[in-house]
Amino acid sequence: MSEALSRVKKPHRLRGLTLQDVSGGGEETNSRRLIENIRRLEVERVKLLGEVEELKKLARSKVSALRSEVAVLQEDEDVLKELLKILDATTDQIRKLPKKSGSKR
């Protein structure tokens, strides 16, 4: 019977896992799992930080493009305002012209 007990107490290995690992037994197993989870989370953290940096680069690029577009639109606005002033002045001059007699309007 002592031989049977000694066999039960020994951990049986199956492809690198012990029965204790499978059954979740022991503080050592919980510590290993905790360490593995921490390592996995650290890898995920690094990956997410990399993604955040890529998103920051993309955002900076878009901000730059939008600033350029706004600058072009502001230039267009200035040109259009100047054209409106010219059109208004021309229209005023046309209105001030004497009407020709004999025109059919």
Residue frames as a rotation matrix with the C-alpha (Angstrom) as fourth column:
MET 1
0.573 0.820 0.000 0.00
0.820 -0.573 0.000 0.00
0.000 0.000 -1.000 0.00
SER 2
0.321 -0.526 -0.787 2.89
0.204 -0.773 0.600 2.39
-0.925 -0.353 -0.141 0.65
GLU 3
-0.715 -0.569 0.406 3.95
0.479 0.024 0.878 1.90
-0.509 0.822 0.256 -2.96
ALA 4
-0.057 0.804 0.592 0.47
0.958 -0.124 0.259 2.93
0.281 0.582 -0.763 -4.14
LEU 5
0.745 0.317 -0.587 0.56
0.541 -0.802 0.254 6.06
-0.390 -0.507 -0.769 -1.94
SER 6
-0.167 -0.889 -0.426 4.00
0.235 -0.455 0.859 7.02
-0.958 0.043 0.285 -3.19
ARG 7
-0.666 -0.022 0.746 2.71
0.744 0.065 0.665 6.84
-0.064 0.998 -0.027 -6.76
VAL 8
0.391 0.902 0.185 -0.27
0.893 -0.420 0.163 9.07
0.225 0.101 -0.969 -5.97
LYS 9
0.602 -0.182 -0.777 1.83
0.393 -0.780 0.487 11.74
-0.695 -0.599 -0.398 -4.28
LYS 10
-0.546 -0.836 0.049 4.25
0.423 -0.224 0.878 12.00
-0.723 0.500 0.476 -7.19
PRO 11
0.174 0.596 -0.784 3.09
-0.511 -0.625 -0.590 14.42
-0.842 0.503 0.196 -9.85
HIS 12
0.053 -0.067 0.996 2.43
0.672 0.741 0.014 12.64
-0.739 0.669 0.084 -13.13
ARG 13
-0.457 -0.309 -0.834 3.75
-0.336 -0.808 0.484 14.49
-0.824 0.501 0.266 -16.17
LEU 14
0.148 0.522 0.840 1.69
0.778 0.463 -0.425 14.59
-0.611 0.716 -0.338 -19.33
ARG 15
0.249 -0.164 0.955 3.19
0.846 -0.442 -0.297 16.67
0.471 0.882 0.029 -22.15
GLY 16
-0.609 -0.636 0.473 4.82
0.321 -0.744 -0.586 19.06
0.725 -0.205 0.657 -19.71
LEU 17
-0.032 0.667 0.744 1.77
-0.704 -0.544 0.457 19.40
0.709 -0.509 0.487 -17.47
THR 18
-0.978 -0.179 -0.108 1.36
-0.043 0.676 -0.736 17.81
0.204 -0.715 -0.669 -14.10
LEU 19
-0.240 0.930 -0.279 -1.90
0.776 0.356 0.521 16.63
0.584 -0.092 -0.807 -12.65
GLN 20
-0.197 0.109 -0.974 -1.55
0.800 -0.557 -0.224 19.47
-0.567 -0.823 0.022 -10.16
ASP 21
-0.932 -0.164 -0.323 -1.38
-0.046 -0.831 0.555 21.93
-0.359 0.532 0.767 -13.05
VAL 22
-0.722 0.692 -0.027 -4.51
0.154 0.199 0.968 20.49
0.675 0.694 -0.250 -14.59
SER 23
0.018 0.769 -0.639 -6.44
0.896 0.271 0.351 20.33
0.443 -0.579 -0.684 -11.34
GLY 24
0.311 0.061 0.948 -5.31
-0.033 -0.997 0.075 23.84
0.950 -0.055 -0.308 -10.38
GLY 25
0.858 0.046 -0.511 -3.78
0.474 0.313 0.823 22.59
0.197 -0.949 0.247 -7.20
GLY 26
0.137 -0.889 -0.436 -1.18
0.979 0.054 0.198 24.43
-0.152 -0.454 0.878 -5.26
GLU 27
0.668 0.018 -0.744 0.03
0.190 -0.971 0.147 27.89
-0.720 -0.240 -0.652 -4.59
GLU 28
-0.422 -0.905 -0.053 2.97
0.089 -0.099 0.991 27.41
-0.902 0.414 0.122 -6.94
THR 29
-0.458 0.338 0.822 0.61
0.882 0.285 0.374 26.80
-0.108 0.897 -0.429 -9.85
ASN 30
0.664 0.738 -0.117 -1.40
0.731 -0.674 -0.108 29.91
-0.159 -0.014 -0.987 -9.04
SER 31
0.319 -0.645 -0.694 1.83
-0.016 -0.736 0.677 31.91
-0.948 -0.205 -0.246 -8.88
ARG 32
-0.678 -0.568 0.467 2.90
0.407 0.238 0.882 30.58
-0.612 0.788 0.070 -12.26
ARG 33
-0.004 0.779 0.627 -0.45
0.998 -0.036 0.051 31.47
0.062 0.626 -0.777 -13.76
LEU 34
0.761 0.258 -0.595 -0.25
0.406 -0.905 0.127 34.92
-0.506 -0.339 -0.793 -12.26
ILE 35
-0.156 -0.915 -0.371 3.25
-0.028 -0.371 0.928 35.42
-0.987 0.155 0.032 -13.67
GLU 36
-0.651 -0.025 0.759 2.12
0.706 0.349 0.617 34.17
-0.280 0.937 -0.209 -17.10
ASN 37
0.424 0.884 0.196 -0.86
0.906 -0.409 -0.110 36.52
-0.017 0.224 -0.974 -17.02
ILE 38
0.561 -0.306 -0.769 1.38
0.108 -0.894 0.434 39.44
-0.821 -0.327 -0.469 -16.06
ARG 39
-0.563 -0.819 0.109 3.78
0.166 0.017 0.986 38.61
-0.810 0.573 0.126 -18.91
ARG 40
-0.340 0.538 0.771 0.88
0.940 0.219 0.261 38.35
-0.028 0.814 -0.581 -21.36
LEU 41
0.710 0.646 -0.281 -0.48
0.662 -0.748 -0.047 41.68
-0.241 -0.152 -0.959 -20.15
GLU 42
0.137 -0.752 -0.645 2.95
0.009 -0.650 0.760 43.31
-0.991 -0.110 -0.082 -20.48
VAL 43
-0.746 -0.358 0.561 3.20
0.509 0.237 0.828 42.08
-0.429 0.903 0.005 -24.08
GLU 44
0.103 0.888 0.449 -0.31
0.987 -0.147 0.065 43.38
0.124 0.436 -0.891 -24.77
ARG 45
0.632 0.075 -0.771 0.61
0.398 -0.885 0.241 46.71
-0.665 -0.459 -0.589 -23.15
VAL 46
-0.425 -0.866 -0.263 3.66
0.077 -0.324 0.943 47.11
-0.902 0.380 0.204 -25.40
LYS 47
-0.627 0.268 0.731 1.54
0.777 0.282 0.563 46.22
-0.055 0.921 -0.385 -28.42
LEU 48
0.465 0.885 -0.025 -1.14
0.885 -0.465 -0.008 48.76
-0.019 -0.018 -1.000 -27.45
LEU 49
0.329 -0.439 -0.836 1.46
0.183 -0.839 0.513 51.46
-0.926 -0.322 -0.196 -26.81
GLY 50
-0.754 -0.602 0.262 2.80
0.318 0.013 0.948 50.85
-0.574 0.798 0.181 -30.31
GLU 51
-0.231 0.773 0.591 -0.71
0.952 0.055 0.301 51.19
0.200 0.632 -0.748 -31.73
VAL 52
0.635 0.438 -0.637 -1.24
0.623 -0.777 0.087 54.40
-0.457 -0.452 -0.766 -29.78
GLU 53
-0.220 -0.805 -0.552 1.99
0.090 -0.580 0.810 55.84
-0.971 0.128 0.200 -31.21
GLU 54
-0.791 -0.011 0.611 0.85
0.599 0.184 0.779 54.94
-0.121 0.983 -0.139 -34.73
LEU 55
0.248 0.959 0.134 -2.50
0.960 -0.262 0.100 56.62
0.131 0.104 -0.986 -34.09
LYS 56
0.411 -0.185 -0.892 -0.70
0.358 -0.868 0.345 59.72
-0.838 -0.461 -0.291 -32.79
LYS 57
-0.697 -0.717 -0.029 1.40
0.202 -0.235 0.951 59.87
-0.688 0.656 0.309 -35.98
LEU 58
-0.505 0.604 0.617 -1.74
0.838 0.170 0.519 59.51
0.208 0.779 -0.592 -38.09
ALA 59
0.529 0.730 -0.432 -3.52
0.822 -0.567 0.048 62.21
-0.210 -0.381 -0.900 -36.09
ARG 60
-0.003 -0.616 -0.787 -0.57
0.185 -0.774 0.605 64.60
-0.983 -0.144 0.116 -36.45
SER 61
-0.861 -0.314 0.400 -0.53
0.406 0.049 0.913 63.97
-0.306 0.948 0.085 -40.19
LYS 62
-0.084 0.923 0.375 -4.25
0.955 -0.032 0.294 64.66
0.283 0.383 -0.879 -40.47
VAL 63
0.501 0.207 -0.840 -3.92
0.585 -0.796 0.154 67.84
-0.637 -0.569 -0.520 -38.39
SER 64
-0.482 -0.778 -0.404 -1.19
0.127 -0.518 0.846 69.04
-0.867 0.356 0.348 -40.71
ALA 65
-0.780 0.246 0.575 -3.27
0.619 0.172 0.766 68.25
0.089 0.954 -0.287 -43.79
LEU 66
0.281 0.954 -0.107 -6.31
0.957 -0.270 0.105 70.01
0.072 -0.132 -0.989 -42.32
ARG 67
0.206 -0.291 -0.934 -4.25
0.361 -0.865 0.349 73.09
-0.910 -0.409 -0.073 -41.46
SER 68
-0.844 -0.536 0.032 -3.02
0.188 -0.240 0.952 73.24
-0.502 0.810 0.304 -45.04
GLU 69
-0.458 0.757 0.466 -6.54
0.831 0.179 0.526 72.86
0.315 0.629 -0.711 -46.34
VAL 70
0.469 0.604 -0.644 -7.81
0.805 -0.593 0.030 75.60
-0.364 -0.532 -0.764 -44.02
ALA 71
-0.266 -0.652 -0.710 -5.02
0.182 -0.758 0.627 77.91
-0.947 0.038 0.320 -45.20
VAL 72
-0.920 -0.029 0.391 -6.01
0.390 0.024 0.920 77.31
-0.036 0.999 -0.011 -48.83
LEU 73
-0.019 0.997 0.081 -9.67
0.961 -0.004 0.275 77.94
0.274 0.083 -0.958 -48.00
GLN 74
0.318 0.070 -0.946 -8.76
0.578 -0.805 0.135 81.18
-0.751 -0.590 -0.296 -46.23
GLU 75
-0.742 -0.610 -0.278 -6.83
0.094 -0.506 0.857 82.31
-0.664 0.610 0.433 -49.32
ASP 76
-0.676 0.582 0.452 -9.86
0.665 0.218 0.714 81.41
0.317 0.784 -0.534 -51.47
GLU 77
0.294 0.801 -0.522 -12.06
0.938 -0.347 -0.005 83.42
-0.186 -0.488 -0.853 -49.11
ASP 78
-0.112 -0.429 -0.896 -9.80
0.259 -0.883 0.391 86.45
-0.959 -0.188 0.210 -49.44
VAL 79
-0.960 -0.246 0.133 -9.83
0.170 -0.136 0.976 86.19
-0.222 0.960 0.172 -53.24
LEU 80
-0.340 0.913 0.224 -13.62
0.866 0.211 0.454 85.82
0.367 0.348 -0.863 -53.32
LYS 81
0.293 0.401 -0.868 -14.08
0.749 -0.661 -0.053 88.82
-0.595 -0.634 -0.494 -51.03
GLU 82
-0.537 -0.576 -0.617 -11.89
0.026 -0.742 0.670 90.90
-0.843 0.344 0.413 -53.34
LEU 83
-0.897 0.264 0.355 -13.89
0.411 0.199 0.890 89.73
0.165 0.944 -0.287 -56.36
LEU 84
0.056 0.972 -0.226 -17.14
0.997 -0.044 0.060 90.67
0.048 -0.229 -0.972 -54.61
LYS 85
0.036 -0.125 -0.992 -15.77
0.385 -0.914 0.129 94.14
-0.922 -0.386 0.015 -53.90
ILE 86
-0.894 -0.410 -0.183 -14.85
-0.032 -0.349 0.937 94.53
-0.448 0.843 0.299 -57.58
LEU 87
-0.629 0.727 0.275 -18.28
0.696 0.369 0.616 93.25
0.347 0.579 -0.738 -58.67
ASP 88
0.214 0.708 -0.673 -20.05
0.901 -0.409 -0.145 95.57
-0.378 -0.575 -0.725 -56.25
ALA 89
-0.281 -0.404 -0.870 -18.03
0.084 -0.914 0.397 98.55
-0.956 0.039 0.291 -57.47
THR 90
-0.990 -0.091 0.107 -18.66
0.104 0.038 0.994 97.61
-0.094 0.995 -0.028 -61.11
THR 91
-0.291 0.956 0.039 -22.38
0.932 0.274 0.238 97.17
0.217 0.105 -0.970 -60.45
ASP 92
0.192 0.313 -0.930 -22.54
0.622 -0.772 -0.131 100.58
-0.759 -0.554 -0.343 -58.77
GLN 93
-0.650 -0.510 -0.563 -20.77
-0.116 -0.666 0.737 102.16
-0.751 0.544 0.374 -61.73
ILE 94
-0.870 0.388 0.302 -23.15
0.443 0.352 0.824 100.47
0.214 0.852 -0.479 -64.17
ARG 95
0.035 0.938 -0.346 -26.17
0.993 -0.071 -0.093 101.74
-0.111 -0.340 -0.934 -62.21
LYS 96
0.047 -0.094 -0.994 -24.80
0.328 -0.939 0.104 105.28
-0.943 -0.332 -0.013 -62.30
LEU 97
-0.891 -0.371 0.261 -24.44
0.342 -0.170 0.924 105.25
-0.299 0.913 0.279 -66.08
PRO 98
-0.422 0.775 -0.470 -27.07
-0.686 -0.612 -0.393 107.28
-0.592 0.156 0.791 -67.86
LYS 99
-0.047 0.506 0.862 -29.74
0.363 0.812 -0.457 105.18
-0.930 0.292 -0.221 -69.50
LYS 100
-0.961 -0.261 -0.090 -29.64
-0.009 -0.296 0.955 105.28
-0.276 0.919 0.282 -73.25
SER 101
-0.027 0.977 -0.210 -32.85
-0.584 -0.186 -0.790 106.26
-0.811 0.101 0.576 -74.88
GLY 102
0.231 0.209 -0.950 -34.11
-0.950 0.257 -0.174 103.84
0.208 0.943 0.258 -77.40
SER 103
-0.841 -0.489 -0.231 -32.98
-0.431 0.864 -0.259 100.72
0.326 -0.119 -0.938 -75.58
LYS 104
0.151 0.947 -0.285 -35.64
-0.538 0.321 0.780 98.12
0.829 0.036 0.558 -75.03
ARG 105
-0.828 -0.421 -0.369 -35.45
0.071 0.575 -0.815 97.16
0.555 -0.702 -0.446 -71.40
